[in-house]
Amino acid sequence: MDSEAFAHCQAKMQNAEMSDIAIAQFRRLYETWSAGEVGACIRERDISPLRDVPTFHEIRESMDMDYALEAFSQTAFLKLNGGLGTSMGLEKAKSLLPVRRHKARQMRFLDIILGQVITARKRQEVALPLTLMNSFRTSADSMRVVRANKHFEQSDIPVEIIQHSEPKIIAETGEPVSYPQSPEMEWCPPGHGDLFCTIWESGLLDKLQTAGMKYLFISNSDNLGARPSRTLAGHFAQSGSPFMLEVAQRTKADRKGGHLVIDNESGHLVLREMTQVDPQDKNSAMSIRKHPYFNTNSIWVRIDALKAKLDEYQGILPLPVIVNKKTVNPADPDTQDVIQLETAMGAAVSLFDGATCVQVDRMRFLPVKTTDDLFIMRSDRFHLTDSYEMEDGNYIFPDVELDPRYYKNINDFNDRFPYGVPTLAAANSVSIQGDWTFGRDVTMYADASLPDNGKPSYVPNGQFVGPQGVEPDDWL
């Protein structure tokens, strides 16, 4: 490790009044990176595929719902809410992005999350404490929305904890980056694996135990499918497992993502990212037949087990370090190249004896990472129920490819769909190339495709778009 470069990072954190544990966690990430110990390969010969994971439907059929409700009454809900959605050009919490209307009200991610919690509390008569893990850039706006909701009340359990920050660093020198135009962009979160360190420092687990909570369900705020579940709470309690990951069946679209395997030596579950795959093992790792499950990043953890594990490591779990390459201003590719040192929450599965998985349907995995995802979420494929559940007929969605030059940024996206996104119920796939703006009541069907005309183009009101583009008005 370049001790002088790290000393500059440490001084920067101390000047910003970062806590000792935040600095200690960053030191671990920095030392691991500078020693070249990131992305260590997990060879195919050293692992076995994960098989025969129980499904949500199998569990529900045999579950004693009175037992499940008892477990649910001892469950707390934690949402990771630190993301800004910079990949979509957002400058505030992604969870404040409008998703769709419900009974004439424009509903944001956070509105829907609060609705899910309030509904579960009323209908199931449970406490269901909600905590948001905000970042220093999402806290104020998010908490303003929470406080404005007259139906949400909570006093004994903190509604937010603040995740840590660390300096973005220059890969060549290990020095902290400087960006005087916008100094706050010199900082980043240490990935969602920071959740564990933040929880430990906040004392949240003690407060939950005092309130009678035994289980904690954790998920991303941009995944509206990850709603509170009495059935899964019952299954987790019944399993006796300390840690449970929700996984889903991989499809061809998921071949390049992380997947769950079993370490042959320890017998522990391991989350293997594609960056940890040796080139010789790439075909095996990408085989959805051999490795059928991916991590949805929704986890269930037993509060006493997590508390013991965090105490064992003084709050800093030894999770694999991820190097995330960015520019200091994510919205400007011409700014200085930097790296962010991160860890993944799901990787903690390997630290727990007896950790398990449960297979869920895509109805519990509805992430919005890009405007392509938002395009589907805002379409008629979904209905937002009175229980604030995002419902669809089969959760098999069209492949969507929107020209990033005109649709990647949320403001550009909104400008081109002034009346809302087209109807997608009959669409198998959607490809929009070039600069197209849409009128109202447009319908897409089959393999809908619009070409790049080299100039701004318009789809008139009420038109149909299919494989040949906009259908002509005249009869043949």
Stockholm file with secondary structure:
# STOCKHOLM 1.0

chainA/1-476         MDSEAFAHCQAKMQNAEMSDIAIAQFRRLYETWSAGEVGACIRERDISPLRDVPTFHEIRESMDMDYALEAFSQTAFLKLNGGLGTSMGLEKAKSLLPVRRHKARQMRFLDIILGQVITARKRQEVALPLTLMNSFRTSADSMRVVRANKHFEQSDIPVEIIQHSEPKIIAETGEPVSYPQSPEMEWCPPGHGDLFCTIWESGLLDKLQTAGMKYLFISNSDNLGARPSRTLAGHFAQSGSPFMLEVAQRTKADRKGGHLVIDNESGHLVLREMTQVDPQDKNSAMSIRKHPYFNTNSIWVRIDALKAKLDEYQGILPLPVIVNKKTVNPADPDTQDVIQLETAMGAAVSLFDGATCVQVDRMRFLPVKTTDDLFIMRSDRFHLTDSYEMEDGNYIFPDVELDPRYYKNINDFNDRFPYGVPTLAAANSVSIQGDWTFGRDVTMYADASLPDNGKPSYVPNGQFVGPQGVEPDDWL
#=GR chainA/1-476 SS CCHHHHHHHHHHHHHTTCCHHHHHHHHHHHHHHHTTCSSCCCCGGGEEECCCCCBHHHHHHHCCHHHHHHHHTTEEEEEEECCCCGGGTCSSCGGGSEEEEETTEEEEHHHHHHHHHHHHHHHHTCCCCEEEEECTTTHHHHHHHHHHCTTCCCCSSCSEEECCCEECBCTTTCCBCCCTTSGGGGEECCCTTHHHHHHHHHTHHHHHHHTTCCEEEEEETTBTTCCCCHHHHHHHHHHCCSEEEEEEECCGGGTTSCEEEEETTTCCEEEECGGGSCGGGHHHHTCTTTSCEEEEEEEEEEHHHHHHHHHHTTTCCCCCCEEEEEESSTTCTTSCEEEEEECCGGGGGGGSTTCEEEECCGGGCCBCCSHHHHHHHTSTTCEECTTCCEECSSCCCCEEEECHHHHSSHHHHHHHCTTCCCEEEEEEEEEECSCEEECSSCEEEEEEEECCCSSCEEECTTCEEETTEECCSSCC
#=GC SS_cons         CCHHHHHHHHHHHHHTTCCHHHHHHHHHHHHHHHTTCSSCCCCGGGEEECCCCCBHHHHHHHCCHHHHHHHHTTEEEEEEECCCCGGGTCSSCGGGSEEEEETTEEEEHHHHHHHHHHHHHHHHTCCCCEEEEECTTTHHHHHHHHHHCTTCCCCSSCSEEECCCEECBCTTTCCBCCCTTSGGGGEECCCTTHHHHHHHHHTHHHHHHHTTCCEEEEEETTBTTCCCCHHHHHHHHHHCCSEEEEEEECCGGGTTSCEEEEETTTCCEEEECGGGSCGGGHHHHTCTTTSCEEEEEEEEEEHHHHHHHHHHTTTCCCCCCEEEEEESSTTCTTSCEEEEEECCGGGGGGGSTTCEEEECCGGGCCBCCSHHHHHHHTSTTCEECTTCCEECSSCCCCEEEECHHHHSSHHHHHHHCTTCCCEEEEEEEEEECSCEEECSSCEEEEEEEECCCSSCEEECTTCEEETTEECCSSCC
//
